[in-house]
Amino acid sequence: MRKYDGQVPDNDIFSDILDEIENGEDIDEMFITTDDIINMILVEYYIFKTPVEEICQDWDLTEKELYDLLKANPITPEELEELRKYYYEE
């Protein structure tokens, strides 16, 4: 799985998302990291081909924030295949 080592353009976005997840009803015992969130967004964008507007709405991002995240986290074809396998197996 990919690790990003602080490449996220605005960590406050992910801090807010993690806070929402921690306060959610369905995710009491699940530990989700910033890397997991970035990977989920990358999967939605590159693999599921989810429309930008929907990703932004689902993750409470602006289009600029989404594109900044994608630019800050380039993905190779090999990494994309690894993500595809990981998320289709879960």
N, CA, C and O atoms as CSV, one atom per row, in Angstrom:
chain,resi,resn,atom,element,x,y,z
A,1,MET,N,N,0.840,-1.164,0.000
A,1,MET,CA,C,0.000,0.000,0.000
A,1,MET,C,C,0.890,1.233,0.000
A,1,MET,O,O,1.987,1.213,0.558
A,2,ARG,N,N,0.433,2.274,-0.607
A,2,ARG,CA,C,1.249,3.482,-0.697
A,2,ARG,C,C,1.302,4.226,0.627
A,2,ARG,O,O,0.331,4.259,1.382
A,3,LYS,N,N,2.453,4.819,0.889
A,3,LYS,CA,C,2.632,5.704,2.032
A,3,LYS,C,C,3.086,7.042,1.476
A,3,LYS,O,O,3.873,7.084,0.530
A,4,TYR,N,N,2.598,8.142,2.052
A,4,TYR,CA,C,2.774,9.437,1.414
A,4,TYR,C,C,3.753,10.379,2.101
A,4,TYR,O,O,4.122,11.399,1.520
A,5,ASP,N,N,4.176,10.075,3.297
A,5,ASP,CA,C,5.219,10.849,3.968
A,5,ASP,C,C,4.993,12.354,3.903
A,5,ASP,O,O,5.889,13.100,3.507
A,6,GLY,N,N,3.813,12.800,4.285
A,6,GLY,CA,C,3.555,14.228,4.383
A,6,GLY,C,C,3.379,14.947,3.075
A,6,GLY,O,O,3.540,16.167,3.041
A,7,GLN,N,N,3.059,14.272,2.001
A,7,GLN,CA,C,2.904,14.921,0.712
A,7,GLN,C,C,1.535,15.576,0.545
A,7,GLN,O,O,1.276,16.215,-0.475
A,8,VAL,N,N,0.679,15.427,1.515
A,8,VAL,CA,C,-0.666,15.975,1.418
A,8,VAL,C,C,-0.584,17.494,1.456
A,8,VAL,O,O,0.064,18.047,2.345
A,9,PRO,N,N,-1.228,18.187,0.510
A,9,PRO,CA,C,-1.105,19.634,0.450
A,9,PRO,C,C,-1.723,20.347,1.653
A,9,PRO,O,O,-1.233,21.406,2.044
A,10,ASP,N,N,-2.783,19.798,2.251
A,10,ASP,CA,C,-3.440,20.444,3.376
A,10,ASP,C,C,-3.902,19.370,4.350
A,10,ASP,O,O,-4.971,18.785,4.177
A,11,ASN,N,N,-3.101,19.114,5.366
A,11,ASN,CA,C,-3.427,18.050,6.314
A,11,ASN,C,C,-4.685,18.338,7.117
A,11,ASN,O,O,-5.284,17.414,7.667
A,12,ASP,N,N,-5.105,19.616,7.198
A,12,ASP,CA,C,-6.328,19.941,7.924
A,12,ASP,C,C,-7.539,19.267,7.304
A,12,ASP,O,O,-8.461,18.878,8.020
A,13,ILE,N,N,-7.553,19.122,5.989
A,13,ILE,CA,C,-8.656,18.450,5.303
A,13,ILE,C,C,-8.788,17.035,5.846
A,13,ILE,O,O,-9.888,16.593,6.178
A,14,PHE,N,N,-7.680,16.333,5.936
A,14,PHE,CA,C,-7.703,14.944,6.358
A,14,PHE,C,C,-7.930,14.818,7.853
A,14,PHE,O,O,-8.517,13.839,8.314
A,15,SER,N,N,-7.475,15.787,8.603
A,15,SER,CA,C,-7.738,15.795,10.031
A,15,SER,C,C,-9.242,15.894,10.275
A,15,SER,O,O,-9.784,15.196,11.132
A,16,ASP,N,N,-9.914,16.764,9.520
A,16,ASP,CA,C,-11.368,16.901,9.633
A,16,ASP,C,C,-12.071,15.605,9.250
A,16,ASP,O,O,-13.009,15.185,9.928
A,17,ILE,N,N,-11.630,14.973,8.177
A,17,ILE,CA,C,-12.240,13.712,7.735
A,17,ILE,C,C,-12.027,12.633,8.790
A,17,ILE,O,O,-12.955,11.890,9.109
A,18,LEU,N,N,-10.822,12.541,9.332
A,18,LEU,CA,C,-10.557,11.543,10.373
A,18,LEU,C,C,-11.422,11.791,11.602
A,18,LEU,O,O,-11.914,10.844,12.214
A,19,ASP,N,N,-11.612,13.068,11.972
A,19,ASP,CA,C,-12.482,13.384,13.103
A,19,ASP,C,C,-13.905,12.908,12.844
A,19,ASP,O,O,-14.542,12.338,13.730
A,20,GLU,N,N,-14.404,13.140,11.631
A,20,GLU,CA,C,-15.744,12.687,11.282
A,20,GLU,C,C,-15.840,11.167,11.345
A,20,GLU,O,O,-16.828,10.627,11.843
A,21,ILE,N,N,-14.823,10.478,10.843
A,21,ILE,CA,C,-14.825,9.015,10.855
A,21,ILE,C,C,-14.806,8.499,12.295
A,21,ILE,O,O,-15.538,7.571,12.637
A,22,GLU,N,N,-13.968,9.102,13.133
A,22,GLU,CA,C,-13.868,8.650,14.518
A,22,GLU,C,C,-15.181,8.842,15.265
A,22,GLU,O,O,-15.488,8.073,16.177
A,23,ASN,N,N,-15.960,9.855,14.895
A,23,ASN,CA,C,-17.232,10.116,15.558
A,23,ASN,C,C,-18.391,9.372,14.914
A,23,ASN,O,O,-19.524,9.474,15.385
A,24,GLY,N,N,-18.131,8.625,13.845
A,24,GLY,CA,C,-19.176,7.900,13.135
A,24,GLY,C,C,-19.643,6.670,13.890
A,24,GLY,O,O,-18.952,6.162,14.773
A,25,GLU,N,N,-20.823,6.205,13.529
A,25,GLU,CA,C,-21.421,5.062,14.211
A,25,GLU,C,C,-20.863,3.739,13.710
A,25,GLU,O,O,-20.744,2.795,14.491
A,26,ASP,N,N,-20.521,3.643,12.446
A,26,ASP,CA,C,-20.174,2.367,11.840
A,26,ASP,C,C,-18.698,1.997,11.943
A,26,ASP,O,O,-18.322,0.885,11.572
A,27,ILE,N,N,-17.863,2.889,12.430
A,27,ILE,CA,C,-16.426,2.663,12.338
A,27,ILE,C,C,-15.791,2.695,13.728
A,27,ILE,O,O,-14.700,3.240,13.895
A,28,ASP,N,N,-16.449,2.128,14.707
A,28,ASP,CA,C,-15.956,2.189,16.082
A,28,ASP,C,C,-14.583,1.552,16.254
A,28,ASP,O,O,-13.733,2.117,16.942
A,29,GLU,N,N,-14.346,0.399,15.650
A,29,GLU,CA,C,-13.105,-0.327,15.892
A,29,GLU,C,C,-12.109,-0.232,14.741
A,29,GLU,O,O,-11.023,-0.806,14.818
A,30,MET,N,N,-12.456,0.469,13.696
A,30,MET,CA,C,-11.578,0.557,12.531
A,30,MET,C,C,-10.605,1.725,12.710
A,30,MET,O,O,-11.003,2.817,13.116
A,31,PHE,N,N,-9.342,1.488,12.406
A,31,PHE,CA,C,-8.345,2.549,12.462
A,31,PHE,C,C,-8.016,2.965,11.037
A,31,PHE,O,O,-7.509,2.167,10.249
A,32,ILE,N,N,-8.305,4.205,10.716
A,32,ILE,CA,C,-8.080,4.707,9.362
A,32,ILE,C,C,-7.033,5.810,9.429
A,32,ILE,O,O,-7.145,6.741,10.226
A,33,THR,N,N,-6.020,5.693,8.589
A,33,THR,CA,C,-4.944,6.681,8.559
A,33,THR,C,C,-5.148,7.651,7.397
A,33,THR,O,O,-6.009,7.446,6.542
A,34,THR,N,N,-4.350,8.696,7.385
A,34,THR,CA,C,-4.360,9.636,6.266
A,34,THR,C,C,-4.017,8.911,4.969
A,34,THR,O,O,-4.597,9.204,3.924
A,35,ASP,N,N,-3.082,7.970,5.027
A,35,ASP,CA,C,-2.730,7.186,3.835
A,35,ASP,C,C,-3.937,6.428,3.303
A,35,ASP,O,O,-4.149,6.361,2.093
A,36,ASP,N,N,-4.731,5.854,4.214
A,36,ASP,CA,C,-5.932,5.126,3.794
A,36,ASP,C,C,-6.909,6.050,3.072
A,36,ASP,O,O,-7.491,5.681,2.052
A,37,ILE,N,N,-7.080,7.239,3.610
A,37,ILE,CA,C,-8.010,8.195,3.004
A,37,ILE,C,C,-7.524,8.593,1.614
A,37,ILE,O,O,-8.308,8.626,0.666
A,38,ILE,N,N,-6.245,8.892,1.493
A,38,ILE,CA,C,-5.695,9.256,0.186
A,38,ILE,C,C,-5.889,8.108,-0.793
A,38,ILE,O,O,-6.301,8.325,-1.933
A,39,ASN,N,N,-5.595,6.895,-0.357
A,39,ASN,CA,C,-5.774,5.734,-1.232
A,39,ASN,C,C,-7.229,5.573,-1.665
A,39,ASN,O,O,-7.497,5.263,-2.825
A,40,MET,N,N,-8.168,5.780,-0.743
A,40,MET,CA,C,-9.586,5.660,-1.096
A,40,MET,C,C,-9.978,6.696,-2.150
A,40,MET,O,O,-10.729,6.395,-3.077
A,41,ILE,N,N,-9.468,7.908,-2.000
A,41,ILE,CA,C,-9.765,8.958,-2.975
A,41,ILE,C,C,-9.127,8.619,-4.319
A,41,ILE,O,O,-9.756,8.796,-5.362
A,42,LEU,N,N,-7.889,8.136,-4.307
A,42,LEU,CA,C,-7.230,7.735,-5.553
A,42,LEU,C,C,-8.003,6.615,-6.245
A,42,LEU,O,O,-8.152,6.629,-7.467
A,43,VAL,N,N,-8.492,5.653,-5.477
A,43,VAL,CA,C,-9.277,4.551,-6.045
A,43,VAL,C,C,-10.555,5.085,-6.677
A,43,VAL,O,O,-10.912,4.695,-7.789
A,44,GLU,N,N,-11.242,5.974,-5.970
A,44,GLU,CA,C,-12.472,6.536,-6.533
A,44,GLU,C,C,-12.189,7.262,-7.842
A,44,GLU,O,O,-12.945,7.128,-8.804
A,45,TYR,N,N,-11.113,8.023,-7.881
A,45,TYR,CA,C,-10.807,8.838,-9.062
A,45,TYR,C,C,-10.282,7.997,-10.223
A,45,TYR,O,O,-10.799,8.086,-11.336
A,46,TYR,N,N,-9.259,7.182,-9.968
A,46,TYR,CA,C,-8.580,6.470,-11.051
A,46,TYR,C,C,-9.205,5.128,-11.412
A,46,TYR,O,O,-9.204,4.754,-12.585
A,47,ILE,N,N,-9.732,4.404,-10.449
A,47,ILE,CA,C,-10.224,3.053,-10.714
A,47,ILE,C,C,-11.730,3.040,-10.943
A,47,ILE,O,O,-12.208,2.499,-11.940
A,48,PHE,N,N,-12.481,3.644,-10.007
A,48,PHE,CA,C,-13.936,3.649,-10.146
A,48,PHE,C,C,-14.430,4.720,-11.108
A,48,PHE,O,O,-15.590,4.704,-11.519
A,49,LYS,N,N,-13.533,5.670,-11.472
A,49,LYS,CA,C,-13.881,6.766,-12.389
A,49,LYS,C,C,-15.077,7.572,-11.874
A,49,LYS,O,O,-15.927,8.008,-12.650
A,50,THR,N,N,-15.125,7.759,-10.564
A,50,THR,CA,C,-16.186,8.538,-9.941
A,50,THR,C,C,-16.054,9.988,-10.406
A,50,THR,O,O,-14.945,10.523,-10.442
A,51,PRO,N,N,-17.172,10.635,-10.765
A,51,PRO,CA,C,-17.095,12.035,-11.195
A,51,PRO,C,C,-16.487,12.930,-10.103
A,51,PRO,O,O,-16.715,12.726,-8.911
A,52,VAL,N,N,-15.721,13.911,-10.541
A,52,VAL,CA,C,-15.038,14.825,-9.625
A,52,VAL,C,C,-16.026,15.450,-8.643
A,52,VAL,O,O,-15.749,15.528,-7.446
A,53,GLU,N,N,-17.166,15.892,-9.141
A,53,GLU,CA,C,-18.155,16.540,-8.283
A,53,GLU,C,C,-18.605,15.607,-7.159
A,53,GLU,O,O,-18.787,16.039,-6.021
A,54,GLU,N,N,-18.782,14.331,-7.485
A,54,GLU,CA,C,-19.223,13.357,-6.486
A,54,GLU,C,C,-18.133,13.094,-5.449
A,54,GLU,O,O,-18.421,13.003,-4.256
A,55,ILE,N,N,-16.893,12.973,-5.897
A,55,ILE,CA,C,-15.780,12.773,-4.959
A,55,ILE,C,C,-15.689,13.961,-4.011
A,55,ILE,O,O,-15.551,13.792,-2.799
A,56,CYS,N,N,-15.768,15.155,-4.572
A,56,CYS,CA,C,-15.680,16.365,-3.753
A,56,CYS,C,C,-16.801,16.405,-2.720
A,56,CYS,O,O,-16.575,16.750,-1.560
A,57,GLN,N,N,-17.991,16.054,-3.141
A,57,GLN,CA,C,-19.127,16.050,-2.222
A,57,GLN,C,C,-18.947,14.975,-1.148
A,57,GLN,O,O,-19.160,15.237,0.035
A,58,ASP,N,N,-18.556,13.773,-1.557
A,58,ASP,CA,C,-18.395,12.669,-0.609
A,58,ASP,C,C,-17.317,12.945,0.433
A,58,ASP,O,O,-17.461,12.568,1.596
A,59,TRP,N,N,-16.238,13.602,0.016
A,59,TRP,CA,C,-15.104,13.823,0.913
A,59,TRP,C,C,-15.034,15.260,1.424
A,59,TRP,O,O,-14.066,15.633,2.087
A,60,ASP,N,N,-16.045,16.065,1.123
A,60,ASP,CA,C,-16.103,17.454,1.568
A,60,ASP,C,C,-14.848,18.221,1.146
A,60,ASP,O,O,-14.194,18.877,1.957
A,61,LEU,N,N,-14.531,18.119,-0.150
A,61,LEU,CA,C,-13.385,18.800,-0.745
A,61,LEU,C,C,-13.870,19.770,-1.812
A,61,LEU,O,O,-14.944,19.587,-2.386
A,62,THR,N,N,-13.079,20.796,-2.073
A,62,THR,CA,C,-13.324,21.614,-3.255
A,62,THR,C,C,-12.622,20.928,-4.423
A,62,THR,O,O,-11.780,20.053,-4.222
A,63,GLU,N,N,-12.969,21.328,-5.639
A,63,GLU,CA,C,-12.283,20.749,-6.802
A,63,GLU,C,C,-10.792,21.059,-6.746
A,63,GLU,O,O,-9.970,20.208,-7.084
A,64,LYS,N,N,-10.437,22.267,-6.324
A,64,LYS,CA,C,-9.019,22.632,-6.228
A,64,LYS,C,C,-8.299,21.733,-5.227
A,64,LYS,O,O,-7.190,21.272,-5.494
A,65,GLU,N,N,-8.923,21.481,-4.076
A,65,GLU,CA,C,-8.301,20.604,-3.079
A,65,GLU,C,C,-8.100,19.194,-3.631
A,65,GLU,O,O,-7.064,18.571,-3.397
A,66,LEU,N,N,-9.097,18.696,-4.366
A,66,LEU,CA,C,-8.972,17.367,-4.958
A,66,LEU,C,C,-7.828,17.334,-5.959
A,66,LEU,O,O,-6.991,16.432,-5.916
A,67,TYR,N,N,-7.787,18.313,-6.863
A,67,TYR,CA,C,-6.722,18.322,-7.866
A,67,TYR,C,C,-5.346,18.539,-7.233
A,67,TYR,O,O,-4.352,17.990,-7.710
A,68,ASP,N,N,-5.280,19.338,-6.160
A,68,ASP,CA,C,-4.016,19.503,-5.434
A,68,ASP,C,C,-3.565,18.175,-4.830
A,68,ASP,O,O,-2.380,17.840,-4.861
A,69,LEU,N,N,-4.521,17.420,-4.278
A,69,LEU,CA,C,-4.209,16.111,-3.705
A,69,LEU,C,C,-3.704,15.164,-4.781
A,69,LEU,O,O,-2.715,14.460,-4.572
A,70,LEU,N,N,-4.369,15.139,-5.928
A,70,LEU,CA,C,-3.952,14.258,-7.022
A,70,LEU,C,C,-2.566,14.642,-7.535
A,70,LEU,O,O,-1.744,13.777,-7.838
A,71,LYS,N,N,-2.317,15.945,-7.628
A,71,LYS,CA,C,-1.015,16.420,-8.108
A,71,LYS,C,C,0.095,16.092,-7.100
A,71,LYS,O,O,1.210,15.748,-7.492
A,72,ALA,N,N,-0.209,16.198,-5.823
A,72,ALA,CA,C,0.788,15.938,-4.777
A,72,ALA,C,C,1.068,14.449,-4.598
A,72,ALA,O,O,2.053,14.070,-3.964
A,73,ASN,N,N,0.199,13.606,-5.158
A,73,ASN,CA,C,0.328,12.155,-4.981
A,73,ASN,C,C,0.244,11.442,-6.319
A,73,ASN,O,O,-0.700,10.693,-6.571
A,74,PRO,N,N,1.239,11.677,-7.184
A,74,PRO,CA,C,1.210,10.992,-8.482
A,74,PRO,C,C,1.273,9.483,-8.276
A,74,PRO,O,O,1.862,9.003,-7.308
A,75,ILE,N,N,0.666,8.746,-9.189
A,75,ILE,CA,C,0.574,7.298,-9.031
A,75,ILE,C,C,1.082,6.621,-10.298
A,75,ILE,O,O,0.712,7.001,-11.409
A,76,THR,N,N,1.922,5.626,-10.119
A,76,THR,CA,C,2.455,4.881,-11.262
A,76,THR,C,C,1.458,3.794,-11.661
A,76,THR,O,O,0.583,3.440,-10.871
A,77,PRO,N,N,1.580,3.268,-12.866
A,77,PRO,CA,C,0.702,2.155,-13.265
A,77,PRO,C,C,0.816,0.955,-12.315
A,77,PRO,O,O,-0.177,0.279,-12.049
A,78,GLU,N,N,2.008,0.696,-11.811
A,78,GLU,CA,C,2.203,-0.418,-10.883
A,78,GLU,C,C,1.463,-0.170,-9.569
A,78,GLU,O,O,0.818,-1.070,-9.032
A,79,GLU,N,N,1.561,1.052,-9.059
A,79,GLU,CA,C,0.860,1.395,-7.824
A,79,GLU,C,C,-0.654,1.353,-8.022
A,79,GLU,O,O,-1.395,0.924,-7.137
A,80,LEU,N,N,-1.095,1.797,-9.180
A,80,LEU,CA,C,-2.523,1.751,-9.500
A,80,LEU,C,C,-3.022,0.310,-9.511
A,80,LEU,O,O,-4.107,0.021,-9.006
A,81,GLU,N,N,-2.242,-0.580,-10.079
A,81,GLU,CA,C,-2.617,-1.998,-10.104
A,81,GLU,C,C,-2.644,-2.577,-8.688
A,81,GLU,O,O,-3.522,-3.374,-8.355
A,82,GLU,N,N,-1.691,-2.178,-7.866
A,82,GLU,CA,C,-1.673,-2.629,-6.471
A,82,GLU,C,C,-2.927,-2.155,-5.733
A,82,GLU,O,O,-3.543,-2.922,-4.993
A,83,LEU,N,N,-3.297,-0.901,-5.936
A,83,LEU,CA,C,-4.518,-0.380,-5.317
A,83,LEU,C,C,-5.753,-1.122,-5.817
A,83,LEU,O,O,-6.643,-1.462,-5.038
A,84,ARG,N,N,-5.796,-1.365,-7.109
A,84,ARG,CA,C,-6.934,-2.074,-7.708
A,84,ARG,C,C,-7.095,-3.452,-7.050
A,84,ARG,O,O,-8.195,-3.830,-6.646
A,85,LYS,N,N,-6.006,-4.182,-6.949
A,85,LYS,CA,C,-6.053,-5.520,-6.334
A,85,LYS,C,C,-6.490,-5.433,-4.877
A,85,LYS,O,O,-7.329,-6.212,-4.425
A,86,TYR,N,N,-5.923,-4.491,-4.156
A,86,TYR,CA,C,-6.228,-4.351,-2.735
A,86,TYR,C,C,-7.712,-4.059,-2.509
A,86,TYR,O,O,-8.349,-4.688,-1.664
A,87,TYR,N,N,-8.258,-3.109,-3.261
A,87,TYR,CA,C,-9.637,-2.703,-3.021
A,87,TYR,C,C,-10.655,-3.667,-3.608
A,87,TYR,O,O,-11.785,-3.726,-3.124
A,88,TYR,N,N,-10.294,-4.411,-4.619
A,88,TYR,CA,C,-11.221,-5.408,-5.144
A,88,TYR,C,C,-11.218,-6.672,-4.304
A,88,TYR,O,O,-12.186,-7.432,-4.328
A,89,GLU,N,N,-10.138,-6.910,-3.558
A,89,GLU,CA,C,-10.075,-8.085,-2.693
A,89,GLU,C,C,-10.784,-7.853,-1.370
A,89,GLU,O,O,-11.183,-8.815,-0.715
A,90,GLU,N,N,-10.951,-6.596,-0.959
A,90,GLU,CA,C,-11.598,-6.294,0.330
A,90,GLU,C,C,-13.079,-6.297,0.230
A,90,GLU,O,O,-13.766,-6.062,1.224
